[in-house]
Every structure is written in C-alpha cells, then in structure tokens.
Amino acid sequence: MKKIIYCGLIGLAMGCQSESLDIQANYRIRLNATYPGPTLKVHQRYSLPMELLTDSYYSEYGYQLQFYQETGLGRLEKGSDLEQLPILQKVGIPIPLGPSSWQYTPEATGTSQIVLIAQQERGYTKPDTVRFSFQVQP
C-alpha cells in the first residue's frame, strides 16, 4: 500500500510540472549601416549600404527591415542606381543576411532622423535598431 501511495505522489508531482512555450533566445541579429554624414543636401540620393549579421543557426532568409522617420521627410529605396524599389514606412520588407544596397533621398530641409529596425519575421531573435540624425540643407 505504501508503494502505491508513493508512486501516486511521485506521479502527481511530475504531472504538476509546468513548461513554457515562450522562447527567449539569446541569439541576436545585428544591422550594420553606413552613416551618410551629418549634413545632406535636399533631393540628392545617398548610398546607405547595410549588412545584416546573426550569431544564430537560423536560416539565411526570413528577416525584415522596417523604416521609420521620426522627424523630416525622405525616401528609402532598395537596390542600386539602376533598379530601385521604394520602401514604405512602418512596413516590413525582406532583407537578406549579409551586405545589401540601399539609397536614401532627403525631401525636406531641416533636422531629420531615420530609424531602421531589423528583425526576424517569426520573432525568435531580438530586433536591432539603428538611428541616424542629420541636418538637410538646400
């Protein structure tokens, strides 16, 4: 009888363990972007090369870049001078691991700040944020 009670208590104790499906990975992605400079000219296109790095074992694909402008106006485009794809604000666009080519064009004079957020589509890694502040001159 004691064996049955002990087995029942052990079974009950093991059955009450809780497991969480919340994944808190230590893996990070890193967005390296080249700063175009402290002063820019309005309506002039500037190269904004970026490189996305990760220290995890996740695949090469499935990453997004989001573009925000806190102050100022401007356009971000993906690609080289020959082929550009306009990027909308607050809309994720696929970004590959490794280097990629981007263009930024300021559209108004004054102080401007852009924010670039790289993240994994499924959210397994912590996002990386890059902020650039600059002055746009006529």
N, C-alpha and C positions, 0 to 999 in steps of 0.2 A: 504494500500500500504506500509506503514511504517513497519507493521508486516512482510510482505513478504520480504522486504529488510533486516530487522534484522535477520530473520530466515535464509535467504540466506547467510549473513555474518557469522553467527554462524556456519552454516553447512560448509562453506568454511574454516573457521578457524579450525574446528575439523577435516576436511578432510586433512589438511596440516600437521598434526602431524606425526612425523616420529618415527618409532620403530626400534630398532636394534636387530638382531638375534645373536649378538656377546655375548656369555656367559662368563662373568668374575666372576667366583665363588670364594668365599673366602675359600672354602674348600681346605685342603692340605692333601697330603699323606706324611708320614714320614717313612724313611727307617733307621732302627737301625741295624748296622752291627758291629760285634766284631772285633777289630783290631788284626791281627795275631801277631804283635810285630814289633819292629824297625829293627831287624835283622832276616833274614830267611836263611835256607840252601837250596842250589840248589837241585832240583829233590826230595824234601821232601814235602809230601802232608800236608797241614794245614787246619784245620777246620775253616770255615768262616760262623758262624751262622748269619742269618739275620731275622729281624722281620719287617713286613710291617704294619703300623698303618694308620688310617684315622680318621678324625673328622667329616666326612660327612655321609649322609644317603645312599650313593651309595652301590651297591651290593658287595658281597664278591669276585666276580670274575671280570675279565676284566682289570687286572693290568699286566704290563710288566716290566721286568728288562733288561736294556742294559748294556753291559760290554765293557769297552774301556781300552786300555793300552797306556798311553802317552809315557812312557819310559819303557824299559825292555821287557822281554818275560815271558809268563806264561800261564797256563791253568786254566780256571774256570770250575767246574763241579757241576751239581745239584745232590743232593742225598747224601746218606751215603757211607760208605766204600764198602758195598756190591753191590750197584746199583748206577752207575754214568751216567749222561747224559752230554756230553761235550757241552759247551756254545761257540758259535761263537761270535767274536767281532762285534759290531755295528748291531746286530740282536736282536730284542726284543724276549724275552722268557717269557711265563706266570709265574707269581709269585703270590701265594695266600696271602690273608691277614693273619696276624699272623706269628708265627715262621716258618722258613724253614731251611733246612740243605744244605750247600754248601761246596765245597772243592776248595782250590787254591793251585796250584803247580808251583813254580817259575822254569823256564827252563834256565836261564842265570844268570851269576854273575853280580854284579854291582848295580847301583841305579835303582829302579823300582817304578812305580806309576800306580795304577789301579783306574779306575773311574767307579762307579756303579750309574746308573740313574734309579730310579723307577718312572713310570708314568702310568696314566690310558690310556687304548687303545683309547678311544674316546676323550681324551684331556680335560675333564671337570675340572680336578683338576690341580694344579700346580705341576710339577715334583719335586722330591727331589734328590739331588746329594750327593754322599759320595765319598771322595777321600782318598786313603791310599798310603803313601810313605814309602818305606823301603829299606834297604840295603840287597842284596842277597850275601851270602858268599859261597865259595866252600864246 
